[in-house]
Amino acid sequence: MKKLLIALLALTTTAFASQGWLTDYEAAFAKAKESNKPVLAVFSGSDWCPPCKRLEKEVFESREFRDATKDGKFVPLFVDFPRQKSMGVRQKEKNAKLKSKFEVKSYPTILLLNAEGSILARKSGYGGQSPQDFLAWIEQKAK
C-alpha cells in the first residue's frame, strides 16, 4: 500500500512537470521577463488538499488549459506543500519563502504575477470553475 501511495504521489509531480510547469521561482521569472508573459503561480497541497486535487483534475489536466500552457500565454509555476511526498530541503525552504512573501494562507491559492513579481490578481480556493472560465480570468487580469 505504501509503495502504491508513493507511486501515485510521484505521478502527480510528474504530471505537472510534463505539462511544462516550473517549480523554480527564479527560472519562472527569468522566462517571464524573456517572453514578456505573466507568471501563473499555483500554491498547492497536491497530496492532501481536496480542492487542490479537483483543480488539478478539472482545470489543469484539461485540453484547454494544456493548450494554453503550450501556447505560452503565461509561465506556469507550481509551488507545492505536500505532507506525504518527499521534497528536497532546499525546495521546501524556497517554497516556504514564497508562501511568506506572497502571504499565502490557504490552498489552493493562485496568483497571477507580472514579470517583476508584483501581484496582478489573487484567487483563493477552487469553486469548480471550468477551464474556460479559469483561462478567461487569467486573460482578463493579465491586461
CNS distance restraints for C-alpha pairs under 8 A (distance, minus, plus):
assign (resid   1 and name CA) (resid   5 and name CA) 6.31 0.50 0.50
assign (resid   2 and name CA) (resid   6 and name CA) 6.27 0.50 0.50
assign (resid   3 and name CA) (resid   7 and name CA) 6.14 0.50 0.50
assign (resid   4 and name CA) (resid   8 and name CA) 6.22 0.50 0.50
assign (resid   5 and name CA) (resid   9 and name CA) 6.21 0.50 0.50
assign (resid   6 and name CA) (resid  10 and name CA) 6.18 0.50 0.50
assign (resid   6 and name CA) (resid  85 and name CA) 6.92 0.50 0.50
assign (resid   7 and name CA) (resid  11 and name CA) 6.32 0.50 0.50
assign (resid   8 and name CA) (resid  12 and name CA) 6.56 0.50 0.50
assign (resid   9 and name CA) (resid  13 and name CA) 6.75 0.50 0.50
assign (resid   9 and name CA) (resid  47 and name CA) 6.51 0.50 0.50
assign (resid   9 and name CA) (resid  85 and name CA) 6.16 0.50 0.50
assign (resid  10 and name CA) (resid  14 and name CA) 6.13 0.50 0.50
assign (resid  10 and name CA) (resid  85 and name CA) 7.60 0.50 0.50
assign (resid  11 and name CA) (resid  15 and name CA) 5.87 0.50 0.50
assign (resid  12 and name CA) (resid  16 and name CA) 6.58 0.50 0.50
assign (resid  12 and name CA) (resid  46 and name CA) 7.38 0.50 0.50
assign (resid  13 and name CA) (resid  17 and name CA) 6.33 0.50 0.50
assign (resid  14 and name CA) (resid  18 and name CA) 5.95 0.50 0.50
assign (resid  15 and name CA) (resid  19 and name CA) 6.30 0.50 0.50
assign (resid  16 and name CA) (resid  20 and name CA) 6.67 0.50 0.50
assign (resid  16 and name CA) (resid  21 and name CA) 5.37 0.50 0.50
assign (resid  16 and name CA) (resid  78 and name CA) 7.59 0.50 0.50
assign (resid  17 and name CA) (resid  21 and name CA) 5.12 0.50 0.50
assign (resid  17 and name CA) (resid  22 and name CA) 6.82 0.50 0.50
assign (resid  19 and name CA) (resid  66 and name CA) 6.62 0.50 0.50
assign (resid  19 and name CA) (resid  69 and name CA) 7.39 0.50 0.50
assign (resid  19 and name CA) (resid  70 and name CA) 7.79 0.50 0.50
assign (resid  20 and name CA) (resid  69 and name CA) 7.13 0.50 0.50
assign (resid  20 and name CA) (resid  70 and name CA) 7.45 0.50 0.50
assign (resid  20 and name CA) (resid  76 and name CA) 7.15 0.50 0.50
assign (resid  21 and name CA) (resid  75 and name CA) 7.75 0.50 0.50
assign (resid  21 and name CA) (resid  76 and name CA) 4.97 0.50 0.50
assign (resid  21 and name CA) (resid  77 and name CA) 5.47 0.50 0.50
assign (resid  21 and name CA) (resid  78 and name CA) 6.06 0.50 0.50
assign (resid  22 and name CA) (resid  27 and name CA) 7.43 0.50 0.50
assign (resid  22 and name CA) (resid  28 and name CA) 6.29 0.50 0.50
assign (resid  22 and name CA) (resid  75 and name CA) 8.00 0.50 0.50
assign (resid  22 and name CA) (resid  76 and name CA) 6.13 0.50 0.50
assign (resid  22 and name CA) (resid  77 and name CA) 4.78 0.50 0.50
assign (resid  22 and name CA) (resid  78 and name CA) 6.04 0.50 0.50
assign (resid  23 and name CA) (resid  28 and name CA) 7.79 0.50 0.50
assign (resid  23 and name CA) (resid  77 and name CA) 5.65 0.50 0.50
assign (resid  23 and name CA) (resid  78 and name CA) 5.19 0.50 0.50
assign (resid  23 and name CA) (resid  79 and name CA) 6.11 0.50 0.50
assign (resid  24 and name CA) (resid  28 and name CA) 6.24 0.50 0.50
assign (resid  24 and name CA) (resid  77 and name CA) 7.36 0.50 0.50
assign (resid  25 and name CA) (resid  29 and name CA) 6.28 0.50 0.50
assign (resid  25 and name CA) (resid  77 and name CA) 7.11 0.50 0.50
assign (resid  26 and name CA) (resid  30 and name CA) 6.10 0.50 0.50
assign (resid  27 and name CA) (resid  31 and name CA) 6.17 0.50 0.50
assign (resid  28 and name CA) (resid  32 and name CA) 6.14 0.50 0.50
assign (resid  28 and name CA) (resid  39 and name CA) 7.06 0.50 0.50
assign (resid  28 and name CA) (resid  75 and name CA) 6.39 0.50 0.50
assign (resid  28 and name CA) (resid  76 and name CA) 7.38 0.50 0.50
assign (resid  28 and name CA) (resid  77 and name CA) 6.41 0.50 0.50
assign (resid  29 and name CA) (resid  33 and name CA) 6.06 0.50 0.50
assign (resid  29 and name CA) (resid  39 and name CA) 7.15 0.50 0.50
assign (resid  29 and name CA) (resid 115 and name CA) 5.84 0.50 0.50
assign (resid  29 and name CA) (resid 116 and name CA) 7.36 0.50 0.50
assign (resid  29 and name CA) (resid 117 and name CA) 7.51 0.50 0.50
assign (resid  30 and name CA) (resid  34 and name CA) 6.17 0.50 0.50
assign (resid  30 and name CA) (resid 115 and name CA) 7.95 0.50 0.50
assign (resid  31 and name CA) (resid  35 and name CA) 6.03 0.50 0.50
assign (resid  31 and name CA) (resid  75 and name CA) 7.13 0.50 0.50
assign (resid  32 and name CA) (resid  36 and name CA) 5.40 0.50 0.50
assign (resid  32 and name CA) (resid  37 and name CA) 4.96 0.50 0.50
assign (resid  32 and name CA) (resid  38 and name CA) 6.04 0.50 0.50
assign (resid  32 and name CA) (resid  39 and name CA) 6.40 0.50 0.50
assign (resid  32 and name CA) (resid  74 and name CA) 7.68 0.50 0.50
assign (resid  32 and name CA) (resid  75 and name CA) 6.13 0.50 0.50
assign (resid  32 and name CA) (resid 114 and name CA) 7.81 0.50 0.50
assign (resid  32 and name CA) (resid 115 and name CA) 5.16 0.50 0.50
assign (resid  33 and name CA) (resid  37 and name CA) 6.97 0.50 0.50
assign (resid  33 and name CA) (resid 115 and name CA) 5.15 0.50 0.50
assign (resid  33 and name CA) (resid 116 and name CA) 7.60 0.50 0.50
assign (resid  36 and name CA) (resid 115 and name CA) 6.77 0.50 0.50
assign (resid  37 and name CA) (resid  72 and name CA) 7.86 0.50 0.50
assign (resid  37 and name CA) (resid  73 and name CA) 6.74 0.50 0.50
assign (resid  37 and name CA) (resid  74 and name CA) 5.27 0.50 0.50
assign (resid  37 and name CA) (resid  75 and name CA) 6.59 0.50 0.50
assign (resid  37 and name CA) (resid 114 and name CA) 7.26 0.50 0.50
assign (resid  37 and name CA) (resid 115 and name CA) 6.74 0.50 0.50
assign (resid  38 and name CA) (resid  73 and name CA) 7.93 0.50 0.50
assign (resid  38 and name CA) (resid  74 and name CA) 5.15 0.50 0.50
assign (resid  38 and name CA) (resid  75 and name CA) 6.18 0.50 0.50
assign (resid  38 and name CA) (resid 112 and name CA) 6.55 0.50 0.50
assign (resid  38 and name CA) (resid 113 and name CA) 5.54 0.50 0.50
assign (resid  38 and name CA) (resid 114 and name CA) 4.70 0.50 0.50
assign (resid  38 and name CA) (resid 115 and name CA) 5.79 0.50 0.50
assign (resid  38 and name CA) (resid 142 and name CA) 6.66 0.50 0.50
assign (resid  39 and name CA) (resid  74 and name CA) 5.62 0.50 0.50
assign (resid  39 and name CA) (resid  75 and name CA) 4.56 0.50 0.50
assign (resid  39 and name CA) (resid  76 and name CA) 5.89 0.50 0.50
assign (resid  39 and name CA) (resid  77 and name CA) 6.76 0.50 0.50
assign (resid  39 and name CA) (resid 111 and name CA) 7.88 0.50 0.50
assign (resid  39 and name CA) (resid 112 and name CA) 5.72 0.50 0.50
assign (resid  39 and name CA) (resid 113 and name CA) 5.05 0.50 0.50
assign (resid  39 and name CA) (resid 114 and name CA) 6.25 0.50 0.50
assign (resid  39 and name CA) (resid 115 and name CA) 6.83 0.50 0.50
assign (resid  40 and name CA) (resid  74 and name CA) 6.35 0.50 0.50
assign (resid  40 and name CA) (resid  75 and name CA) 5.93 0.50 0.50
assign (resid  40 and name CA) (resid  76 and name CA) 4.90 0.50 0.50
assign (resid  40 and name CA) (resid  77 and name CA) 5.90 0.50 0.50
assign (resid  40 and name CA) (resid 110 and name CA) 7.01 0.50 0.50
assign (resid  40 and name CA) (resid 111 and name CA) 5.87 0.50 0.50
assign (resid  40 and name CA) (resid 112 and name CA) 4.76 0.50 0.50
assign (resid  40 and name CA) (resid 113 and name CA) 6.49 0.50 0.50
assign (resid  41 and name CA) (resid  76 and name CA) 6.20 0.50 0.50
assign (resid  41 and name CA) (resid  77 and name CA) 4.59 0.50 0.50
assign (resid  41 and name CA) (resid  78 and name CA) 5.92 0.50 0.50
assign (resid  41 and name CA) (resid  79 and name CA) 6.97 0.50 0.50
assign (resid  41 and name CA) (resid 110 and name CA) 5.70 0.50 0.50
assign (resid  41 and name CA) (resid 111 and name CA) 5.06 0.50 0.50
assign (resid  41 and name CA) (resid 112 and name CA) 6.31 0.50 0.50
assign (resid  41 and name CA) (resid 113 and name CA) 7.45 0.50 0.50
assign (resid  42 and name CA) (resid  76 and name CA) 7.87 0.50 0.50
assign (resid  42 and name CA) (resid  77 and name CA) 6.22 0.50 0.50
assign (resid  42 and name CA) (resid  78 and name CA) 5.05 0.50 0.50
assign (resid  42 and name CA) (resid  79 and name CA) 5.86 0.50 0.50
assign (resid  42 and name CA) (resid  80 and name CA) 7.99 0.50 0.50
assign (resid  42 and name CA) (resid 108 and name CA) 6.85 0.50 0.50
assign (resid  42 and name CA) (resid 109 and name CA) 5.97 0.50 0.50
assign (resid  42 and name CA) (resid 110 and name CA) 4.60 0.50 0.50
assign (resid  42 and name CA) (resid 111 and name CA) 6.50 0.50 0.50
assign (resid  43 and name CA) (resid  78 and name CA) 6.40 0.50 0.50
assign (resid  43 and name CA) (resid  79 and name CA) 4.74 0.50 0.50
assign (resid  43 and name CA) (resid  80 and name CA) 5.83 0.50 0.50
assign (resid  43 and name CA) (resid  81 and name CA) 7.55 0.50 0.50
assign (resid  43 and name CA) (resid  99 and name CA) 7.83 0.50 0.50
assign (resid  43 and name CA) (resid 104 and name CA) 7.78 0.50 0.50
assign (resid  43 and name CA) (resid 107 and name CA) 6.31 0.50 0.50
assign (resid  43 and name CA) (resid 108 and name CA) 5.49 0.50 0.50
assign (resid  43 and name CA) (resid 109 and name CA) 5.12 0.50 0.50
assign (resid  43 and name CA) (resid 110 and name CA) 6.24 0.50 0.50
assign (resid  44 and name CA) (resid  49 and name CA) 7.47 0.50 0.50
assign (resid  44 and name CA) (resid  52 and name CA) 5.89 0.50 0.50
assign (resid  44 and name CA) (resid  78 and name CA) 7.53 0.50 0.50
assign (resid  44 and name CA) (resid  79 and name CA) 6.27 0.50 0.50
assign (resid  44 and name CA) (resid  80 and name CA) 4.91 0.50 0.50
assign (resid  44 and name CA) (resid  81 and name CA) 6.00 0.50 0.50
assign (resid  44 and name CA) (resid  82 and name CA) 7.84 0.50 0.50
assign (resid  44 and name CA) (resid 107 and name CA) 5.39 0.50 0.50
assign (resid  44 and name CA) (resid 108 and name CA) 4.86 0.50 0.50
assign (resid  44 and name CA) (resid 109 and name CA) 6.94 0.50 0.50
assign (resid  45 and name CA) (resid  49 and name CA) 5.12 0.50 0.50
assign (resid  45 and name CA) (resid  52 and name CA) 6.40 0.50 0.50
assign (resid  45 and name CA) (resid  80 and name CA) 5.75 0.50 0.50
assign (resid  45 and name CA) (resid  81 and name CA) 4.74 0.50 0.50
assign (resid  45 and name CA) (resid  82 and name CA) 5.05 0.50 0.50
assign (resid  45 and name CA) (resid  83 and name CA) 7.50 0.50 0.50
assign (resid  45 and name CA) (resid 107 and name CA) 6.40 0.50 0.50
assign (resid  45 and name CA) (resid 108 and name CA) 7.12 0.50 0.50
assign (resid  46 and name CA) (resid  52 and name CA) 6.06 0.50 0.50
assign (resid  46 and name CA) (resid  53 and name CA) 6.23 0.50 0.50
assign (resid  46 and name CA) (resid  80 and name CA) 6.46 0.50 0.50
assign (resid  46 and name CA) (resid  81 and name CA) 6.98 0.50 0.50
assign (resid  46 and name CA) (resid  82 and name CA) 5.82 0.50 0.50
assign (resid  47 and name CA) (resid  53 and name CA) 7.62 0.50 0.50
assign (resid  47 and name CA) (resid  82 and name CA) 5.51 0.50 0.50
assign (resid  47 and name CA) (resid  83 and name CA) 6.70 0.50 0.50
assign (resid  47 and name CA) (resid  84 and name CA) 6.78 0.50 0.50
assign (resid  47 and name CA) (resid  85 and name CA) 7.09 0.50 0.50
assign (resid  48 and name CA) (resid  53 and name CA) 7.99 0.50 0.50
assign (resid  48 and name CA) (resid  82 and name CA) 6.89 0.50 0.50
assign (resid  48 and name CA) (resid  83 and name CA) 6.77 0.50 0.50
assign (resid  49 and name CA) (resid  53 and name CA) 6.33 0.50 0.50
assign (resid  49 and name CA) (resid 107 and name CA) 7.12 0.50 0.50
assign (resid  49 and name CA) (resid 108 and name CA) 7.91 0.50 0.50
assign (resid  50 and name CA) (resid  54 and name CA) 6.28 0.50 0.50
assign (resid  51 and name CA) (resid  55 and name CA) 6.05 0.50 0.50
assign (resid  51 and name CA) (resid 107 and name CA) 7.64 0.50 0.50
assign (resid  51 and name CA) (resid 108 and name CA) 6.85 0.50 0.50
assign (resid  51 and name CA) (resid 125 and name CA) 6.82 0.50 0.50
assign (resid  51 and name CA) (resid 126 and name CA) 5.79 0.50 0.50
assign (resid  52 and name CA) (resid  56 and name CA) 6.20 0.50 0.50
assign (resid  52 and name CA) (resid 107 and name CA) 6.69 0.50 0.50
assign (resid  52 and name CA) (resid 108 and name CA) 5.36 0.50 0.50
assign (resid  52 and name CA) (resid 125 and name CA) 7.95 0.50 0.50
assign (resid  52 and name CA) (resid 126 and name CA) 7.36 0.50 0.50
assign (resid  53 and name CA) (resid  57 and name CA) 6.16 0.50 0.50
assign (resid  54 and name CA) (resid  58 and name CA) 5.72 0.50 0.50
assign (resid  54 and name CA) (resid  59 and name CA) 7.88 0.50 0.50
assign (resid  54 and name CA) (resid 126 and name CA) 7.85 0.50 0.50
assign (resid  54 and name CA) (resid 128 and name CA) 7.90 0.50 0.50
assign (resid  55 and name CA) (resid  59 and name CA) 5.40 0.50 0.50
assign (resid  55 and name CA) (resid  60 and name CA) 6.61 0.50 0.50
assign (resid  55 and name CA) (resid 126 and name CA) 6.36 0.50 0.50
assign (resid  55 and name CA) (resid 128 and name CA) 7.47 0.50 0.50
assign (resid  56 and name CA) (resid  60 and name CA) 4.69 0.50 0.50
assign (resid  56 and name CA) (resid  61 and name CA) 6.03 0.50 0.50
assign (resid  57 and name CA) (resid  61 and name CA) 5.29 0.50 0.50
assign (resid  57 and name CA) (resid  62 and name CA) 7.38 0.50 0.50
assign (resid  58 and name CA) (resid  62 and name CA) 6.37 0.50 0.50
assign (resid  58 and name CA) (resid 128 and name CA) 7.79 0.50 0.50
assign (resid  58 and name CA) (resid 130 and name CA) 7.29 0.50 0.50
assign (resid  58 and name CA) (resid 131 and name CA) 7.24 0.50 0.50
assign (resid  59 and name CA) (resid  65 and name CA) 6.46 0.50 0.50
assign (resid  59 and name CA) (resid 129 and name CA) 7.88 0.50 0.50
assign (resid  59 and name CA) (resid 130 and name CA) 6.52 0.50 0.50
assign (resid  59 and name CA) (resid 131 and name CA) 4.77 0.50 0.50
assign (resid  59 and name CA) (resid 134 and name CA) 7.60 0.50 0.50
assign (resid  60 and name CA) (resid  65 and name CA) 5.65 0.50 0.50
assign (resid  60 and name CA) (resid  66 and name CA) 6.71 0.50 0.50
assign (resid  60 and name CA) (resid 131 and name CA) 7.58 0.50 0.50
assign (resid  61 and name CA) (resid  65 and name CA) 6.93 0.50 0.50
assign (resid  61 and name CA) (resid  66 and name CA) 6.64 0.50 0.50
assign (resid  62 and name CA) (resid  66 and name CA) 6.22 0.50 0.50
assign (resid  62 and name CA) (resid 131 and name CA) 6.80 0.50 0.50
assign (resid  63 and name CA) (resid  67 and name CA) 5.98 0.50 0.50
assign (resid  64 and name CA) (resid  68 and name CA) 6.27 0.50 0.50
assign (resid  64 and name CA) (resid 131 and name CA) 6.46 0.50 0.50
assign (resid  64 and name CA) (resid 132 and name CA) 7.14 0.50 0.50
assign (resid  65 and name CA) (resid  69 and name CA) 6.20 0.50 0.50
assign (resid  65 and name CA) (resid 131 and name CA) 6.19 0.50 0.50
assign (resid  65 and name CA) (resid 132 and name CA) 7.98 0.50 0.50
assign (resid  65 and name CA) (resid 135 and name CA) 7.18 0.50 0.50
assign (resid  66 and name CA) (resid  70 and name CA) 6.15 0.50 0.50
assign (resid  67 and name CA) (resid  71 and name CA) 5.96 0.50 0.50
assign (resid  68 and name CA) (resid  72 and name CA) 6.40 0.50 0.50
assign (resid  68 and name CA) (resid  73 and name CA) 5.83 0.50 0.50
assign (resid  68 and name CA) (resid  74 and name CA) 7.83 0.50 0.50
assign (resid  68 and name CA) (resid 135 and name CA) 8.00 0.50 0.50
assign (resid  69 and name CA) (resid  73 and name CA) 6.33 0.50 0.50
assign (resid  69 and name CA) (resid  74 and name CA) 6.67 0.50 0.50
assign (resid  69 and name CA) (resid  75 and name CA) 7.46 0.50 0.50
assign (resid  69 and name CA) (resid  76 and name CA) 7.15 0.50 0.50
assign (resid  79 and name CA) (resid  95 and name CA) 6.02 0.50 0.50
assign (resid  80 and name CA) (resid  95 and name CA) 7.06 0.50 0.50
assign (resid  81 and name CA) (resid  92 and name CA) 7.67 0.50 0.50
assign (resid  81 and name CA) (resid  95 and name CA) 7.57 0.50 0.50
assign (resid  82 and name CA) (resid  86 and name CA) 7.65 0.50 0.50
assign (resid  87 and name CA) (resid  91 and name CA) 6.66 0.50 0.50
assign (resid  87 and name CA) (resid  92 and name CA) 6.57 0.50 0.50
assign (resid  88 and name CA) (resid  92 and name CA) 6.26 0.50 0.50
assign (resid  89 and name CA) (resid  93 and name CA) 6.22 0.50 0.50
assign (resid  90 and name CA) (resid  94 and name CA) 6.26 0.50 0.50
assign (resid  91 and name CA) (resid  95 and name CA) 6.07 0.50 0.50
assign (resid  92 and name CA) (resid  96 and name CA) 6.08 0.50 0.50
assign (resid  93 and name CA) (resid  97 and name CA) 6.24 0.50 0.50
assign (resid  94 and name CA) (resid  98 and name CA) 6.37 0.50 0.50
assign (resid  95 and name CA) (resid  99 and name CA) 6.14 0.50 0.50
assign (resid  96 and name CA) (resid 100 and name CA) 6.24 0.50 0.50
assign (resid  97 and name CA) (resid 101 and name CA) 5.99 0.50 0.50
assign (resid  98 and name CA) (resid 102 and name CA) 6.04 0.50 0.50
assign (resid  99 and name CA) (resid 103 and name CA) 5.77 0.50 0.50
assign (resid  99 and name CA) (resid 104 and name CA) 5.09 0.50 0.50
assign (resid  99 and name CA) (resid 105 and name CA) 7.98 0.50 0.50
assign (resid 100 and name CA) (resid 104 and name CA) 6.55 0.50 0.50
assign (resid 104 and name CA) (resid 109 and name CA) 6.74 0.50 0.50
assign (resid 106 and name CA) (resid 124 and name CA) 6.89 0.50 0.50
assign (resid 106 and name CA) (resid 125 and name CA) 7.34 0.50 0.50
assign (resid 107 and name CA) (resid 124 and name CA) 6.87 0.50 0.50
assign (resid 107 and name CA) (resid 125 and name CA) 6.10 0.50 0.50
assign (resid 108 and name CA) (resid 124 and name CA) 6.02 0.50 0.50
assign (resid 108 and name CA) (resid 125 and name CA) 5.10 0.50 0.50
assign (resid 108 and name CA) (resid 126 and name CA) 6.90 0.50 0.50
assign (resid 109 and name CA) (resid 122 and name CA) 7.21 0.50 0.50
assign (resid 109 and name CA) (resid 123 and name CA) 5.75 0.50 0.50
assign (resid 109 and name CA) (resid 124 and name CA) 4.40 0.50 0.50
assign (resid 109 and name CA) (resid 125 and name CA) 6.06 0.50 0.50
assign (resid 110 and name CA) (resid 122 and name CA) 5.80 0.50 0.50
assign (resid 110 and name CA) (resid 123 and name CA) 5.05 0.50 0.50
assign (resid 110 and name CA) (resid 124 and name CA) 6.27 0.50 0.50
assign (resid 111 and name CA) (resid 119 and name CA) 6.69 0.50 0.50
assign (resid 111 and name CA) (resid 120 and name CA) 7.51 0.50 0.50
assign (resid 111 and name CA) (resid 121 and name CA) 5.81 0.50 0.50
assign (resid 111 and name CA) (resid 122 and name CA) 4.65 0.50 0.50
assign (resid 111 and name CA) (resid 123 and name CA) 6.44 0.50 0.50
assign (resid 112 and name CA) (resid 119 and name CA) 6.04 0.50 0.50
assign (resid 112 and name CA) (resid 120 and name CA) 5.40 0.50 0.50
assign (resid 112 and name CA) (resid 121 and name CA) 5.12 0.50 0.50
assign (resid 112 and name CA) (resid 122 and name CA) 6.46 0.50 0.50
assign (resid 112 and name CA) (resid 138 and name CA) 7.17 0.50 0.50
assign (resid 112 and name CA) (resid 141 and name CA) 7.56 0.50 0.50
assign (resid 112 and name CA) (resid 142 and name CA) 7.34 0.50 0.50
assign (resid 113 and name CA) (resid 117 and name CA) 5.37 0.50 0.50
assign (resid 113 and name CA) (resid 118 and name CA) 5.37 0.50 0.50
assign (resid 113 and name CA) (resid 119 and name CA) 4.56 0.50 0.50
assign (resid 113 and name CA) (resid 120 and name CA) 5.26 0.50 0.50
assign (resid 113 and name CA) (resid 121 and name CA) 7.12 0.50 0.50
assign (resid 114 and name CA) (resid 118 and name CA) 5.53 0.50 0.50
assign (resid 114 and name CA) (resid 119 and name CA) 6.64 0.50 0.50
assign (resid 114 and name CA) (resid 120 and name CA) 6.51 0.50 0.50
assign (resid 114 and name CA) (resid 142 and name CA) 7.90 0.50 0.50
assign (resid 120 and name CA) (resid 141 and name CA) 6.41 0.50 0.50
assign (resid 120 and name CA) (resid 142 and name CA) 6.85 0.50 0.50
assign (resid 121 and name CA) (resid 141 and name CA) 6.22 0.50 0.50
assign (resid 129 and name CA) (resid 133 and name CA) 5.92 0.50 0.50
assign (resid 129 and name CA) (resid 134 and name CA) 6.26 0.50 0.50
assign (resid 130 and name CA) (resid 134 and name CA) 6.18 0.50 0.50
assign (resid 131 and name CA) (resid 135 and name CA) 6.08 0.50 0.50
assign (resid 132 and name CA) (resid 136 and name CA) 6.04 0.50 0.50
assign (resid 133 and name CA) (resid 137 and name CA) 6.18 0.50 0.50
assign (resid 134 and name CA) (resid 138 and name CA) 6.49 0.50 0.50
assign (resid 135 and name CA) (resid 139 and name CA) 6.21 0.50 0.50
assign (resid 136 and name CA) (resid 140 and name CA) 6.02 0.50 0.50
assign (resid 137 and name CA) (resid 141 and name CA) 6.08 0.50 0.50
assign (resid 138 and name CA) (resid 142 and name CA) 5.91 0.50 0.50
assign (resid 139 and name CA) (resid 143 and name CA) 6.80 0.50 0.50
